[in-house]
Amino acid sequence: MTTAKKEVQFINIAETEGGESSTDGEKEETGKSNENGDLKTQEIIEKTEAKILLAATLVLDAKRGRNINFKTEEKFVRSYLFYHSWYLRWGLYAFIILDLSLAFIEKPAVSFEAPYWATILLEIVCLVFFVSRFCHAAYVEQSSSFWKDTKHLIVLSTIILTVLDIICYIIWNQVAPDTNPVRWSRPLRPLFIINFSDGKQVRRAFRNIRRTVPEIMNVLILFFLSVLLFALLALKLFSKRNSLEYPNGDPYFKNYWDCIWDLYVLVTTANNPDVMMPAYDYSNWFALFFIAYVIVCLYIFMSIVLAAIYNNYKKNLKNEIRTSVYSKRRKLNRAFEILKDKVGSQYVITQETWNRLMKKILPTKSQQQLDLLLRILDSDGENVLKKTQFINLSDLLHVELSEVTDRQTFLEHKIPSIYNHKVSKAIRWVVRTRGFRWSFDFLIFVNAFFIAFDLDDADMFFLIFFSLEILLKLYTYGPKGFIARFWNVFDVLVIGSAVLASIIEVSIGTSSEEFRTLDVLLVLRVMRLIKLFGSIQSFRNQNARFKVIIMTIVNIGPSILTYGGVIFVFYYFYAIIGMEVFGNKIHFYGYNGTDLDPLKKHCGNPKLENSDFYNSHYCNNNFNNILKAFVVLFELTVVNQWHVLSSGFVIVTHKAARFYFFCFHLTCVVIVLNIFTAFILEAFILEYSLQKQPRLESVVEAKIKELGLGIGLKPVTPVKPKNDTIELVENEEEPAGSSNEPEDDSDTESIPDLSQEQGLRFHLKKRSRKKVEVLLHQMFEGEIDAEDEGPENEDHEPRKRRLTLETV
């Protein structure tokens, strides 16, 4: 019996008891009974609503990949939902950006240096928000798990250390302002990016790094032992030969620490063959020493480091996917247990309960849409959901569902009579044809020819036609459909910038020789031709690997931002330390020695006279503000000439400064960039494997196609899925022009014509449009049973698939 039926039954009983009363006493008792019945009914309704709210929260957590063990009482659930509201989340992002941006106006500032009390006041405001966010998380999460979570402890420790640093700095600045007070907590600011729950992707990348480092430690130890051994050999071979020295007069392998440093730099090839030449000139046989060292430490050990990092990355990635899938399953199963009713001999979720649940999850959707969602999950057509069907709900919520009005463009809403006129329809039909796209692609070829031969007179002609193309696409697809494709956004940025540059050029009257921005921007648009190779059928059939490369680049796009965030955290950390240690030690005043003030010669530091750093004109590479520090760190990441860069800062400080540059190279180049390389390898292998396999799709997608409810689809002969969550579909035929047709990934033909679609329609993504993580989720779910909720069922042998996460 459902909860709603129980409520009705309870009310009917109360009314019957009131109707049978005849005496005044009985009427009084009946009144009390009715009052108590109303209270109990209200209590039942409130409890039911609380359960619906809890279940809806669990479903939303499963959909969004959240893994917080929150308290289940109603007030905590509502507070938990408020904790994840978009305005608090974006508020956190804003305060983190503000906190990190203080480095631009703190000493040493980029341009404007604010008083120390102003920056401290702004930082205190940020800390207040961080504390409130931390306390809010502690309020809604179970105490047993909250205080065991490392990220919460790191946030709390960082806040405490920052407050102590502020107090110490204020006292130090008041007592001895001329002694260059130091804000030692500033390098800790990026920890807020990692350790607040909203930074899930960056935290996952750092978790991968943390788990990878112990696994490769044995390889790194062997590598460093090899460097130490070869350094000892170099010391014995070259230190006693007094005639050996570098061309600039520096000593050549005269002490053990210099030997270690020079040989470590040689592993990066930055000082090759310079470091070998003095010994090689002395005796050709000494070349064997350096050849052996490079083979062992560079080609063998560095390759093993990459292989170990890749192997552990792959293992950690699978563990992350497994944990994420099981967490999603458990949340959906908990929600099912909360909502289930017994119908006959089985537990199900009734349609009434489903409607209540979905009103909480999708409050803006119509009843017709909710009924359609139920129809997709209800493969038996019984208007109830079993447990194995309900666990597909999070996958269904990721599929966009729209009505006719949602698919109409802005102009179709505002001026339907004009937009739907036969002339307008003809224009939109032309824009959707391949001929339209090929015409403008041909113009790009012609434009490239004109630019290559410096024929500038036609620039304005091309700019007008390219602007017209953008306007026609905007008119046809509407703003939402237009910006859904990368190349359209790329065109707007390039052509829009070109138009703006032309306006500026005309307004300020600069000559074409002085102002060539227009040509540069039009050259950038030639990059759009890259996509042609993936859309030419004959080329693609003969060069499938080229498409694999292109799709790998497309799929890693979002993850590049994640690893960019990881690099930024390390850059910020080392930049702040570099500014404190090397700030104002080196300045750039130019290199014309005869006209410079003596105090400004040699980068403003006489210690750099005749140094390789000064002779290479590296004075502008310094740590005098946060932006210059980022540039130096990027140059160190590239590795080329990094030993010359570091030598300048070593000269003006101490040889111990080499430890700073060694740590930066080890963390950012050897570990982080190799992990990024491992990610690229895994993404390429996955994409290549999927190209050779049948299409991977979930049961939700298969059901939508079966019912013909996707954009451009028609109902097909129903084929019942074999079992659980995914199907591998071979030789599937789809209607031409379907949004799911994987034949053309161009900027126009991959945008379906939504104007012809009637009623409710689902927007299914191509496999190439799916994130790598989504594909890995689907693959792992294909390996496990529908009832599998985690490690307790690991002994169960998963059924075999031709394509699994294990094999890929």
N, C-alpha and C positions, 0 to 999 in steps of 0.2 A: 504494500500500500504506500502510495507516495505521500510526501509531507503535506502537499496541498489538500489531498483527500482527508488526511487526519485532521487538518484544521477545520474543514467543512463539517466533518462528522462531529467534532467537538462542539462547534457552534450549534448544530442541529440538536444535540443532546441537551445543551443548555436551554434552547428555546422550548423543547418538549417539557422539560421539568417546570419551566415557568408557566406553561399552558395548563398543567394539571393542578395548579394550586387553587384552592377555593376559600380558605380562611385567611384572615388578616395575618396571622402568624406565619402561615405557609407562604403568603405573598412576600412577607419581610424576608423569610429565609430564601425564597426564590430570587428576590432582588439581590441578596448577598451572593447567592450562587451565580447569578448572571454577572455580577461585578467580578467575582473571582474567576468566572469563565472567561470574561473579557481580558482580564489581566494575564491569565494563562495563555490565551490565544495570542495576545500581543507579545508575550515572552517567547512563544513558539515561533512567531514570525521573525522576531529579532534574532533568535538563534539561527533560524534558517538563512536570513540575510547575512549573518556573520559567516556562516559556512560557505555560502556562495562567494562572498568577498575573499575568503581565504583560498578557496579553490581557484578563483580567477587570478589571484596574485601568484599562485604556484604555476599556473599556465603561462602567465606573462614572464615569469622567471625562466621557465623552460624555453620559451620563444627567444628571449634576449640573452640566454646563456649566463644568467646570474646564478651565483652559487653561495648565497648568504643564508645562514641558518637563523632566520628571524623568529621572533616570538609570535605565537599563533593567536593570542588574544586579540579581540577586534580593535582595541585602541592602538595596539602595537602594529597591527597590519595596516591600519590607515596611516599611521606615522611612517611606516616603511614605504608605502606608496608615495607619500609626500617627500620622503628622502630621495626617491628616484625621479621626482618631477623634473621636467626639462629646465625650469628656471633655476632651480638649485644646482643642477648639474652644470649648466652654462655659467652660473655664478661662480662655481668652483673653478672652471676653466679661466674665467676672467681674472680672478684673484691670483691664480697660479701665474698667469702671464704678467700681471702687475708685479708680483713678487720677483719674477725672473728679470723683468725689465728695469728694476732698480739699478742693476749694474751699469746701465747706460748713463745714469746721472750721479752715481756714486763716484767717489774718488778712486781711481782715475777715470774721469768722465769722457764720453765721446766728444761732446761739444759744450753743453751746459752742465755745470757742476752744482748740484743743489746742496744747501747746508745739510750737515750730517743729521741734525734733528728732524729735518723734513723727511729724509729717506727712512729714518727710524720710525717716524710716525706712520708713514705709509706701510712699512713692514708690520708694525703692530696691528694696523687695521686688517692686513692679510691674515695675520696669526689669529686674530679674533674670529674671523670666518672659519679658518682651519679648525680651531678649537670647537666651534659650534658644530661643524660637520663631524668631527670626531665624536663629540658627545652624543650627537643624534644617532650615529652608527652604534655607539655603545648602548643607547636606550632601546633600539629596536632589535638588536641581535642578542642571541642567547649568550649569557656571560661565560658559560663553559667553553664556547668556541671563540668568542671575541678576544679574550685575553690570551688565547693560545695562537692567535693569528699573527704571524711575524709582521705583516704590513701595518697592523695597528700599533704594534710596539715601536716600529721604526718611525711612524708619524708622530707618536707621543714623544719619543726621544729627540726627534729633530726639533719639535716645538720647544721642548725644555732647553735644549742646547742653544737654540736661537735666542731665547729669552735671557739666558745666562750671558751669552755673548753681547747682547745689547747693553745689559747692565755693566759688564766689564768695560765695554767700549766707552760708554758715557763717563764712567769714573776715570778711565785712562785719559780720555780726551780733556777732562777738566783738570787733572793733576799734571800731566806732561804732554801737552798738545804737540810739542815740537819733536817728539820721539817717534813719529809716524805710527799712530795707533792702528792696529790690525783688526778687521772683522773676520775672525777665523771660522765663523759658521756659514759664511756665504756659499762655499762649495756644496753645502748640504741642501740648498734650495731645490735642485732637481729631484730630490727624493720624494717630494710631494707629487710629482708627475707619476712616479712609479707606484706609490703605495696607497693612494686613495683608490677606492674600489672602481671609480670611473675610468681609471687608466688601465683597463683590463688588457688591451693588446700590447702595450709597452711592457706591462708587468709580466705578461706571458713570455715576451722575448727575453727579458732579464732572468726569468726563471729558467729559461732554456740555457742561458749563459751560465747561471749558477750551477746547474746540473751537469753541464758539459765540462767545466774546468776541472773538477775532481777526476773525471774519467780520462782526461788527457794529461793529467799531472805526471804520470809515469813517463810519457813520451817527452814532455818538456824537461823533466829532470835529466833524462838521458841526453837530450840535446844540449843542455847547459853544461853537463859533465864533459861532453865532447868539446865544447867551446873552451872550457877551462883546460882540458888536456892539450888541445892544439895551441892555446895561449902559452902554456908552459914550454912546449916545444919551440914556439917562436922566440920566446925569451932566451932560451939556451942557444938557438941558432944565430940570432941577430944582435943580441945586446952587447956582445964583446967586440963586434966589428965596428970600430969607432968611425970608419969612413962612411958608414951607412947613415943617411939622413934624408928627410923629405926635401923636395926642391925648394921649399920656402925656409929651410933651415931647421924645422921642427925635429926633435929627436925621433928616432926610428926604433920602436920596440925596445925601449930602454928600461921600462919597469912593467911589472906584471899587470897592473890595472890598465895601463895604456894598451897592452897586448890584448886584454879581454875586450876592451871597447872597440879597437880597430877591427878585430876579427868578428865581433857581433855585427858591426856595421857592414862588413863584407858579406854576411849572410843575406843582407838586404840588397846587395850588389851596388849600393850607392857609391862606394869608394873603389869600385873595380874598374880598371886594373891599376889605379893610382897607388893603392897600398902595396901592390906586388912589385912595381917597377924598380924601386931602389935595390931590392934584393935580386931581382931578375937581371938588372944591369951588372950587378956584382958577379953573379954566376947564374948561368942559364938553368942549372940543376935545381935552383931554389923554386923554380916554377912548379916543380912536382909537389912541393909542400902546399902551395895555394890551390893547385888543382885538386889534390886529395881532400883538402879542407872543404872546398866548395861542393864537391861531389857528395861528401858525407853529410855535412851540416845543412846544405841548401837543398840539393836534389833528393836526398834520402829522407832526412829528418823532417824538413818542412813539408814534404809530400805526405809523410806518415801523420804529421800533425793535422793536415787537411783531411786525410782519410779518417782519422780518429774523430775529428769534429763532425764530419758528415755522418759517420756511423751513429754517433751519439745523438746528433740532431734528429736523425730519422727515428731512432728509438724513442726519444723524448716527444717527438711529434705524435707518434702513435699513442703514447701514454696520455698525452693531452687530449687527443680525439676520443680515446676510450673513456677517460674520466668525464669529458663533456657529454658524451652520449649517455652514459650511465646516469649522470646527474640529471639530464633532461628526462630520462625514463622514470627515475624515482619521483621527480616532481609531478609528472603527469599521473603516475600511479597513485600518489598521495591525493591528488585532486580527484581522481576517480573514486577512491575509497571514501572520500568526504561526501561525494554527490550521489553515490550509487543507491538504487532502490531494487528490491527483489521483485522480479516479474517472472512468475512461473518458477522454474528451478534455477534461474540464473540471475546474476546481478548485472544491471544495466543502468544507463543514464537515460531518463525519459525525455521526451521532447519538451515538456514544460520546464524541467530542470535545465535542459540545454538552453532554452530561450533566456532564462534568468541568468545563466552563466555568461552567455555571449553579450547580454546587455551591459554587463560589467566590463567585459574585455573590449567590445566594439560598440560603444554607446551611440555612435553616429550612424550605424548601419540600420537599414530598414528590415522589417520582419521578413520580407521576401528574400533578402540577402542571407539572413540567418537560416531560413529554411533551405536555401540552396547549399549552404555550407554543411548542414546536417545531411543533405542528400549525398554529398560527395563522400563523407565519411561512412555513411550507412550503406555498406556494400550489399547488405541483405534486404534492404527495402522495408524494414520493420518499424521505422521511425523511432528506434532506440539505438543506443551505442553500447557495444560491448567494450571490454577493456582493451582488447587488441586493436579495435578501431579508434578508440579515444586517444591512444598514444600517438596517432598521426596528426593530432590537432595542431601541434606547433609547426609542423611542415605546412599544413594548410594555411595557417595564419601568415606565412611568408609569401604566399602567392597573392598578388594584387587582384582585387575584384572590383569591377567598376560597372556603373550603369550608363545608360545612353548619355545622360546629362554630364557625367564625369568625363566622358570621352569627347565631348564637344570642345572645340577650341574657343578662345576668348572672343574672337570676332563672330563665331557662329552663335554664341550666347547673346551678343550685343546687337548684331545686325544680321539676323538669320535670312531675311529676304534678299539681301545683297550677297551674302556669302554663299547661299544656295542657288543663286542665279545661274543659268546655263553657261554664261561667260566665265563666271567664277569657277564653276565645276570644270570647265575646259582647261583653265589655267592650272588648277590643282592636278588635273590628270596629266598634263604635260610635265609638271614638276616631279611627279612620281615615276615617270618613265626613265628607262635606262639612257635613252638618248639625251635627256636633259643633263644627267650626271656626266656622261661621256663628253658632251660638248664643253662643259666647263673644265673637265680634266684635260681636254685638248688645249684649252686656253692656257692652262697652267704650264703645259709643255711649251707653248709658244712664248709665254711670258719668260720662262727660264732661258729660252734662246735669245730673246731681246736683252735680258740682263747680262748674259754671258758675253755678248758682243757690244755691250755698253750703248744700247740704243734706248736712251732715256725718254725720248719724245712720246713713247707709247705708254708710259707709266700711268698717266691719268686715265687712259682708255681702259687698261686692265683693272684699275682700281674701281672705276664706275661699274664695269660688268660684274666684278666679284661682289661688290656691294649689292647689286641687283639680285644676284644669286641668293645671298643671305636673306634679303627681304622677301623673296618669293618662297623660300623654305619656311621662314617664320609665318608667312601668310597661310601656307598649306598645312603645316604640322602644328601650329600654335606654339607658344613659348615652352610649354611643358614637354611636348614631344620633340621640339627642336633641340633643347639642351640635354636631352637624354642620350645623345651621341657625342662622343669625344671630339670627332673631327668638326662637328658644327661649332662647338665651343672654341676649338682651336682657330677656326676661320674667323669667328667674331673677334677674338683677341688680336689676331694678326691684322685683319682688314680694318677693324676699329682703330687700332693703333696707327695704321698707315693713314687713315683719314684724318686722325688727330694730328699726326706729324705734318701732313700736307697743309692743314689749316694753319698750324704754327709757322710753317715755312713761308706761306703766303703772307701772313700777318706781320712777321718780323722782317720779311724781305731778304732772307738769306739766299745765297746762290746755291745752285745744285752742287758746286764743288765743295762748299762748306757744310752742306746738310744732306747726307745720303741715307737718312733713316728709312725713307720710303723704299729704296732699293733693297735694303737689308730685310725689311719686313716682308716684301714680296718674295724674296728668296726663301724666307722661312716657310711660305705657303707651298713651296715646291715639295716640302716634306710630305704633304698630303698624298702625293703620288705613291707613297709606300704601300698604301692600302690597296692600290690597284692590283698588285701582284697576288694578293690573297683573294681577289674577286674574279680574276680571269680563270675560267674553268679549265682551259687546256693547260695553263701554267700550273694551276693547283694540282691537277691530276698527275703531272710529271714531277712536281716539286712539293710533295706533301710535307717534307721536312721543313721547307721554308715557312709553311703555315704553322707548323709546330712552334717554330721560333717566334713568329709574330704573336701567336696565342699565348705563349709563355710570357712574353713581354706585357701583353694586355693583362694577364691574370696576376702578375706580380706587382702591378701598379699600386693597389691599395697597401700591400705589405711593405713596399718601399717607404711609404710614409711612416709605418711602424718602426722600421729599422733606422729611418731618418731621425725619429724621436730618440732611439737608443743612442745613436751617434751624438745627437745634440746634448743628451745628458752627460756623456763623457766629455764632450767639448766644453760644456759650461763648467764642469768640475775642474778640468785642467786649466781652462782659461782664467778662472778666478785665482787659482793657486799661482799660475804664471804671472798674473798682474801683481800679486803680492810680493813675489820673489824677484821678478825681472823688470817690474814697472819702472819707467823713467831711467833705466840704465843705458838705453840706446835710443837715439833720436835721429830723425831724418832732416838734414839741412841742405841736401844737395851734395854734389861731388866735385864742384869746381873749387879746388883747394886754394887757389890764389886770391879769390874774392871773398872767402869765408872768414868770419871771425875765428881766431885760433881756438876758442873754446867750443866752436861748432864743427871743427874738423874731426874726421874719423868717427862719424856718427855721434859726435858730442862726447866721446869717451876716448882719451888718449891710449887706453889699453888696446884698442882695436887697430892701432897703426900697423900697417903692413900685414894685417891678418887676412886670411882667405875670405872671411865674412865681409870685411870692408872692400877688399879688392873685387869681390863679386857683386858689389853694389846692393847689399842686402839690408841697408840701414832702415828701410821702410818696413822691414819685417821685425816688429817689436811687440811688446806686451803693454803698450801705453794706454790702451783702452780695450774694451771687450770685443769690438769689431776687428781691430788689428790682431788681437789674440786668436780669434777664430780663423783668420787668414793664415797665420803662422801654423796653427794646428792642422789646417787642411793641407798645407804644404808638407808638413811632417807625415801626414797620412799618405800622400802621394809617394813618399819615400825618396824620390830623386833629390840629391844634394842635401838630405836631411842632416848629415853629419857636419856639413859646413854651417847650416843654420844653427845647430846646437852648439857648435864650437864658439860662435860669437857670444852666446850667453854664458858659456863656461868661462871664457876669458874675462868677462866683466864681473863674474861672481867667484865661483870655485869649481874645481873638478867634480865635487859632489853633485853639482847640478846635472851631471850626466844621468844620475838616477831618475830624475824627473822625466827626461826624454826617453830613457829605457822603459819606464813604466807605461808611458803613453803609447809607445810603439807596441809593447807586448799586449796591452789591453785592446787598443783600437784597431791595430793592423793584424796582429797574429791571431787574436781570438775573435773579435767582433766581425771583422771583414771576412774571416774564414767561415764564420757561422752564416753570414749573409751569402757567401759563395755556396755553402751547403744548401741553403734555402733555394737558390737559383737552380742548382742541380736537381733537387727534389721536384721542384715545379716543372722543370723541363722533362724529367723522366715520367712524371705523372701525366703530363699533357701528351707526350709521345705514346705512352701506353694506352691512353683513352682513345687516341686516334686510330689505334689498331684494334679496338674492341667495339662491341655493340654499344648502343646508347644506354646511358645509365639514367634511370628515372625512378622517382618514388611512386608508391601506390597512389598517392594523392594526384600526381601528374597523370598517371595512367588512367585513373577514373575520370578526370576532367576531359581527357582526350576521348575516352570511350563515350562520354555523354555529348561530345562536340561542343563543350562550353568554353574552349579557349578561343582567343582571337584568331579568326580565319579558319576555324575547324568546323567540321560537320560530324554528326554522330557516326560512329563506326560499329561494326559488329562486335559485341562485347566479348572480351577475352578475359576470363576470370584470372586474377593474379594467383600465382602459385602459393604464396603464403604471406609473408610479412610486409616488409617495408620497402623493398626495392625490386625492380624488374630490369633485366637486361633485354633490350628490345632489338631484334635483328631485322634488317631490311624493311624498316617501317616506312610506309608511304604517307606523305602528308600533302595537303592541298597546296598548290602553288601560291606563293605570296603569303603563306602562313608565317606567323611570328615565330614559329618553332622551326622553320625551315633553315637548316644550317648551311645554306649554299652561298649566301652573299652577306658579307659583313660590312657592306658599304654604309655610308652615312645616310643614304636615302632609302635604299631597298630594305634595309633592316628595320625601318620604321613602318609598322603595319598601317594599312588604311583603316582607321577606326571609324571613319564616317559611315561605312557600309554595315557596321555591326549593330545588331538590334538586341535589346534586352540586356541581361546580366552576362558579363564575359570575364573570364580569368585571363590574366596576362602571364603566360608561361615563359620562362627564360630559356634561351638556348643553353646548351651545355657550356659553350664558350663564354656565356655571360655569367655563369655561376662562379662563385668564389671557390678557390681550391679547397678551402676548409669545408664548404658545403658538400662538395663531391666526396671528400674523405669521410665525412659523417655518413653519407648515404652508403658508401662502400663498407664501412665498419658495421653499420646496421644490417647490412646484408649477410654478415658473418654470424650474427647472434640471433637467438630466438626472440619472438615477440614478447615472451614473458621474462626474458633475462633482464634483471635489474642491477647486476653488478658482480663483484668478485665472488659472492657466495655460489654462483653458478659457473665458475670458471672451469670446473672439472668437466662440464658438459661439452662435448665435441661439437663445434659449429659445423653447420652443413657446408658443403663445398660449393664454391662459386668459381667461375672461370676468371673473374676479375675481383680481387679482394684487396683490402688495405695491406694485408700481409704480403701479397705477391707484388704489389706496386711499391 
